[in-house]
């Protein structure tokens, strides 16, 4: 390894150690920032040493959960996953994970069979493909998210389409067949394609949500028709003019039994066989995450038993349906950061028909997206008459409160609280939730990190870099 590469590695490692010792963070990004400033090619050098190659996971929703599922499956195969589990999904986060794994001579643990599993931001995929040279790329879905950063979904799809042409021909691409814009990015590729999708027609509906983004055939421009839709623009679609339609998935979920926040029971069919599976996260969107992980397992040659065991042992990542108890109340912390994701969280919340105690927090940081107009595409009207307590917080609490008022949402007997300070809002929400009941805390991304910081200080949670 060149001298400047070693210097980048050493200083990266030291910066991470300093960050952790000073309790300023988990060293999940800073080592990558430092290392890349000294040697921009360090990640390429280290990634080339990964014995089992790497998997890149991207998409609007589900990156962290899917990556964690894949890592758990790899462990059941006796393979050590090398991950960026904190969700630091820019190239600095990928580089930081590689720096952490290397010794001071720049060598990864060669005595361990290892596969990289890196979640990457939608716009970072081209750089990650160039530097990591992955064995598998998986794309979960594509929805409107942070329009101030990405623009419309077609812009992101164009970036992906061009980036995937740079993959080695031996690489596999795993795609969601039920997302028309994601399925389309693979149609011209010569790589091996593995599609995943849901086949249960009982859960589908014959109309699209208001938040649906991909409605138009990319070949002829006619509006897609849907045999059924599950959420957003996800479903079984076809073009009545040119007959472009949803690809048949090789990995598919059948006979879904949705059980609200308890999860979903399903049968999953793969080219390697079938298995009955309990997905222990709420909502059909998490079934898609499990399908993506199964499809990656198939692409990597994982035995079906290892895939099943890994998904059964899987635990949620920080902020993604974390359960804790505070002063006799059960509290769920559930990230929601765009219209489709928020609608799915609301659907899972309301599936049992009971009234809810809610704390909703809206921030407009860079990681959230500074344009918060997306909240008007969330179907908050479904909460009308279903909320006992509504606490609204975050940097844009007033915007969210206005949106809820237009939706007709109020707490029972006037229990509607606006408190911008999130720490105070959490205390108020816990105090106003009766002992023995459940409080659902639903924040956007930076609000989730802030809420976790509050709960860590109070001793209810561990720091996110300590949860893996």
Secondary structure, 3 states (H helix, E strand, C coil): CCHHHHHHHHHHHHHHHHHHHCCCCCCCCHHHHHHHHHCCCHHHHHHCCCCCCEEEEECCCCHHHHHHHHHHHHHHCCCEEEECCCCCCCHHHHHHHHHHHCCCCCCCCCCCCEEEEEECCHHHHHHHHHHHCCCEEEECCCCCCCHHHHCCHHHHHHHHHHHHCCCCCCCEEEEECCEHHHHHCCCCCCCEEEEEEECCHHHCECCCCCCCCCCECCCCCCECEEEEEEECCEEEEECCCCCCECCCCCEEEEEEEECHHHCEEEEEEECCEEEEEEECCCCHHHHHHHHHHHHHHHHHCCCHHHHHHHHHHCCCCCCEEEEEEECCEEEEEECCCCHHHHHHHHHHHHCCCCCEEEEEECCCCCCCCCCCHHHHHCCHHHHCCCEEEEEEECCCHHHHHHHHHHCCCCCHHHCEEECCCHHHHHHHHHHHCCCCCEEEEEECHHHHHHHHHHHHHCCCCCCHHHCC
